[in-house]
């Protein structure tokens, strides 16, 4: 999903990213054109620009990002935040910006290209060096500091209607949703892999209780649960910056089996299954149950995702089922599911940072 950040000109089109980081970053003047082909931040055009000399560095999957933190007045729509700290990147893997520009030049010249990332996570996820004081990231400055009640909403759009979505600040767009709104509490977690570290609210993560398939045949619905999840402590992480969704090999294989997706072939490099393209016409649903509360209190939030919306074009007469196992280099079973764009396109998401719920 994309939104525009202005200051100074030109306008920056940013990919929103929910959980990998809370930082806002854009290309610096020193970023090579092969890595940052569209535009670069022009600090000399801003009279409010200040450098901090604080290094910034992170990995998005296998994509390396590094640069320096700076401060300036940043504007999103009509909301202005002075002295905001963000990152100018000098080096970014070509898969992040350059590859997106190439795809858009080839397939859709009218669309904007990614020119940075607007992190939507909580302040604990800012990537300052160890021992440095964490700053309030740009999005937190807006949502929690601009009388917006800590609420924002995301509509990621469908495949048929294109890829650009909508970010609503301070509420939600009722024209983009139907049915009832249900909230699930987010869970505090430890982000450093150390079980002794006290958990904090840092990511938009919920407790997942079950995942399964509803087969619809001759108006009869048969629901098959693919293993209850409570005993395993599975979490579901929302990430608008990830194209596919990942549930690990154990669950991905059983979902494909429950869909009667024959023939099916696992691409071990990506962790995704090639399936018959007839599934684009399926009436089946993927069912996901989330805990309404994270303290063990009873209550379920049910999500239903049409299988036909999860089938992407592959090669020749094969298609890709976009709820995947982990890629080859990450084949261990992770306690966290990642719900990327493939699942999120079927949902309208309302994020409530004050009350810690989605």
N, C-alpha and C positions, 0 to 999 in steps of 0.2 A: 504494500500500500504506500502511496506517495503523498507528500504534502510539501508546501513551499515555505522556505525560510528566507527572509530578506535581511541583509545587513552585512557589509555593504553590498551594493549591486555587484554581480548579477543575482537573480533569484536562484536559490539552490533547491533542487528537487531531491528530497530525502526519502529513503526507505525507512519506514518505522520498524523498530525492532523491540520486541517486548521484554526479553529476558536475558539476552546475552550481555547486555551492558545498559547502563543508564545514561551514558555520555552522548552528547551531541558532538559529531565531528564532520569536518569538511576538508577538502584538499588544500594544502598550503601552496604558496608560489613555487616551492622547491620540489613538488611532486612531479615526477617525469610524465610526459604526455602519454607514454605507453601505459601508465598506470592510471592516470587521471586525464582522460582525453577531452572532457567536456569543458570544464571551467575550474579556476582556482581562486581562492580567497585573495583579495587585493587589500592587504592591510594598510598600504600607504594612502588609500582613499578614505580612511576612517580616522577622524580626529579623537575618537574615544578608545582606540585600540591600545591594549597593553599586553606585553609579553610577560609570562611568569617564570620561564626557564624550567618549569616542572615537566619532566618527561611523561609521555603518554604511550602506552603500548598494550596490545591485546591480541587475542586470537579469536576469530569467528570460525569455529571448526578448524580447518587447516589453513585458513586465510590469515596472514599476519598483517597487523596494522601498527604503525608507530609514528610518533610525531611529538608535539609539544603543546601543553596547555597554554591558552591565552585568555584574555578578557576583553569583552566588547559589549555594546548594546545590541541585543538580538531581538528581532521582531518576528512574530508569527501572526499572520492576519493583522488585526489591530491591537494585539497585545505586545507590549514592549517591556523588556527586562534589561535594565542597565547593569553594567559591571558583571555580566554573566560569564562564568568560566566554561570554556569548551575547548575542543582539541583541533589543532591544525595538523593534518597527517602529511608526512613527507614520503612515506612508503606504504603502499597498500597492494595486496595481491591482486593481480589483474582479473581474477574471477569475481571480484567484488564490484568494481565500477566499469572497467574497460570491456569485460565480456558482455555486460548489460547494454552498453552503448553499441557494441557490434550487433547484438541481436535486434535492437530497435532500428538500427540503420537498415538491416536486412528485411525485417518483417513489418515494421510499423514506424515510418518516418515521422508521423504526426505526434507520437508519444514522447514524453520527456524521459530522459535517462537519469539513472541514479547518480547523484553527485555527493553523497554522504549518508550518514545514518543518524536518525533521531531516536535515541534510546528511551524507552518508556518504562523501564524498571524503577525500583525504589532506590533512594540515595545510597544504600549500602553497596550497590553494585558499581559505583564509580571507580575508575581504575587508577587511582593515585598510587604513587610508590609507597611501599611499606613504611609506616611511621609518619606519613604526611597526613594532614588534616583533610578529611573528605569535604568537598564542597557540595552545595545543593545543585544538582543537575538541572539543565534548562527546563525539562518538562515538569519536574517537581516544583520549580519556581513558579511555573504557570498554574498548574492544577491546584497546588496547595497554598499559593500565595496571591492569587488574583480573584478571589471571591467566586470561584467556580465549584465550590462544595466538594472538591476532590474527585469529581466525576468526569469521565470522558468515555466516548463510545467509538467503536470501529466497525465499519461495514467494508468488507473486502471484495465484494462483487463476485459474480459468477464467471465461469469460463466463457460462456456465450456472449456476455456483455463486456468483455475486456477485463483487464487486470487492475485498472485504477480503482481505488475505493474512496472512502470518506471517513474523515476524522472529525468528530463533533466534541466540542469542549463545553463542559458545564452541564451536560444533559445527554439526550439522545434524539434521534430523528425518527419519529413515529411512522413516517411514510416508508421507512425501510424495513419494517418488521411486521409480523403478524403473529397472532396467538398471545399467550400469557408470558409475562416476564418472570423468570425464576432465578434466584441468586444462590450461588454456592460460595462458601467461605474459602478464602485462600489460607494456605498453611505456612507457618514459619519454618524455615529449613536452614541447615548449615551449608554454606556455599564453598567451603574450603576442603571438603572431603574428610574432615576430622570430626568424628562423632562426639568428641568432648567439647567442641566449640558450641556455645549456646546458639540455638536457632534464632533467626531474625526474619522479619518480613522484608524480603529482598526481591523475590520473583513472584510473578503471577502464576502460582502453582496451587492446584486443588487436589484433593484426595479422590482417586478413582476407585470405584468399588466393583465394577464389572464391565466387560465388553463382550459384545455378541452380534448375532445376525438374525434379522427377521426375514424369513423366506415367505413370499406371498405367491400362492398358487391356487387358481380357481377360487379366488376370494377368501381363501383360508390362510390365516397367518400362523406360521410356526416359528417360535422364537427359540434360538439356541444360544445359550450363554457360553462364552469361551473362557471358562475358569473364573470363578469369583476372585477378586483381587485383595480383599480386606487383609487376609493373613500375610500377604507379601508386602504390604505397605506401599503400594504403587501410587505415584503422583502423576498428575497430568499438567504439563507446563504449556502455557499459551505463548506462541512465538510467531508473530506476523512476519518476521524476517526469514522464515524457513519455508521453502516451497512445498516440500513433502511433509508427511507425518511419520513418526517412528514409534513402534511399540515393541521392538525386539523380535527375534526369530521365532520364539515360542508362540507368540500371539499372532504374528503376521501369517505364519503357515497355517494355523488353525482357522483364521478368518478366510483365507483363500479356499481352504477345504470346505468350510461351511457354505461358501458361495457356489460350490460345485463348479469352480473356475477351471475347467479342463479344456485343453491342456494348459499347464502353468509351469513356468520355469523361473527359478530364482537367479537373478543376476547378483552374484556374490560381491562384485565390486561396489554396487550401489545399495545392496540390501533390499531391492525391490523385485516384485514378481511381474514377469511378462504373462499376460492373460489374454484370453480370446476377446476381441473387440466387441463381440455381441453383448458383453456386459454393459456397454453404453446404453442399452435399452432395458436394463434390468429394473424391476420394480422392488427389489430387495432393499433393506435398510441396515446400516450399521448402528447398533444401539450401544450407547455409552452411559453408564450410571455414575454420577458424581455424588459425593457426600455433601449434603446441604450445610452441615456444620463440621468444623474440624476438631471438635472436642469429644467426639464419640456419640453425641446426641443423635437420635434417629432422624432420618429425613433424606430423601433422594431427589436429585435433579437429573432428569432424563434428557439425553440428547439423541436425536435421530438424524443420521446423515444418509441421504440417498446414495446407493452404490453407484448409480450412473454418473454422479458428480465426482466420483473418486477415480474414474477411469480416464487416463491421459493418453494421448497419441504416442505411440512408440515407433518402431521401425516396421516397414513392410505391412503385413496384416496383423501385427501384434500390438497390443496396448499395454500400459503400465498401471497396475493397481497402486495407488499413491499412499496407502498405509503400509509402510515398509518395515523390514527388520533393520538392524544396524548395518552400516557398510562393513566391508570385510575387515578393515583395521579396527573396528569397534564392535566385534561380535559378542562380547560379554553381555549378559542380560542386565540392563540398567534398571534401577528402581524407578526411573522417571520416564513416562511417555512424553513425547513432544508432539503437540497438536499444532501443525503448521498450516499453511494456506489451504492445503487440500481438504482439510476438515473445516477450517474456519470460514471458508466461502459459504457454507451452508448455515452459518450462525450470524446473528447480530449480537455483538458483544458490548456490554456496558460494564465499565471498570469503576469501582468505588474505592478510592484509596483511603478515605477516612474510615470507612466501616470494614475495610479489608475483605471485600467480596467482589465476585464477578457475576 
